[in-house]
């Protein structure tokens, strides 16, 4: 049976009756709730809800949105209704480290990640052949101090012309300007190792090896104007020991980064993330 399913996400001030109103509304439309998750944050007084439901064929998304709007207004809801069958369109940015890009390409092609990579952008030409092997357009956009503004405008233009839902910085080694950060607010995810701020700059895994670290981790977060300080979506760690070389640490780190980024992207494209101030609520 083919589903006509949608995902409703809600963030609003916490008060009694919210779940009752939402579930009652869906019942009146004849919807079948497939999954529902909720969280009330006592610290912020905010309530978060994600409902995945099957919509009877006689109703449309526009009808649901029009009928739900008065309820949303009454409860001061920030809400979105997503067609669960529609695959999100991704624009992947990469530099010279291709492990995260390669992982995303494989997961999308194999059906493990419910998304579509519309294009790949890089400030280097290294992965043009890889993109071509997957049949994905590759845009080589070199960047320098002189052309940074025009290069970033080209990225903004691509997100508009390709109808991009999410920009993924798959080890894109450029600091985005405040203008680009604002243009991509809430729809750009970055990945980096979790050694920050201890080991900054080049060769962080070699720096960590010299200090004898015992844990390697990675962090995926939304991009903001505050460098590497956006709301965290996903993190993971791996233990390492004294027998491992700097190359071993780099390999472990690459694996963790790829896994953490793919999890963060999956959570976003499945509409499982709701922002809670400087934090996120990530429904599983």
LINUR-V265322 format. One record per pair of residues at least 6 apart in sequence whose C-alpha atoms are under 6 Angstrom apart, sorted by the first residue. I is the first residue (numbers start at 1). GAP is how many residues later the second one is. Records with the same first field share a line. If there is no record, write none. Layout:
BEGIN
I: GAP / GAP
END
This chain:
BEGIN
4: 50 / 51
5: 48 / 49 / 50 / 79
6: 46 / 47 / 76 / 77 / 78
7: 44 / 45 / 74 / 75
8: 42 / 43 / 72 / 73
9: 40 / 41 / 70 / 71
10: 38 / 39 / 68 / 69
11: 36 / 37 / 66 / 67
12: 34 / 35 / 64 / 65
13: 32 / 33 / 34
14: 31 / 32 / 33
31: 23 / 24
32: 21 / 22
33: 20
34: 18 / 19
35: 16 / 17
36: 14 / 15
37: 12 / 13
38: 10 / 11
39: 8 / 9
40: 6 / 7
87: 27 / 28
88: 27 / 77 / 181
89: 27 / 28 / 29 / 75 / 76
90: 26 / 27 / 28 / 74 / 76 / 77
91: 27 / 28 / 29 / 76
92: 28 / 75 / 76
93: 27 / 28 / 29 / 76 / 77 / 79
94: 28 / 76 / 77 / 78
95: 27 / 28 / 29 / 77 / 78
100: 70 / 158
101: 69
107: 6
119: 17 / 18 / 19
120: 18
121: 17 / 18
122: 18 / 19
123: 17 / 18 / 19 / 20
125: 15
128: 10
166: 21 / 22
167: 21
168: 20 / 21
169: 21
178: 47
181: 43 / 44
188: 34 / 35
189: 32 / 33 / 34
190: 30 / 31
191: 28 / 29
192: 26 / 27
193: 24 / 25
194: 23 / 24 / 25
205: 45
206: 40
209: 37
214: 25 / 26 / 27
215: 23 / 24 / 25
216: 21 / 22
217: 19 / 20
218: 17 / 18 / 39
219: 15 / 16
220: 13 / 14 / 41
221: 9 / 10 / 11 / 12
222: 8 / 9
223: 7
224: 6
231: 47 / 48
233: 31
234: 30
235: 25
272: 10 / 11
273: 8 / 9
274: 6 / 7
END
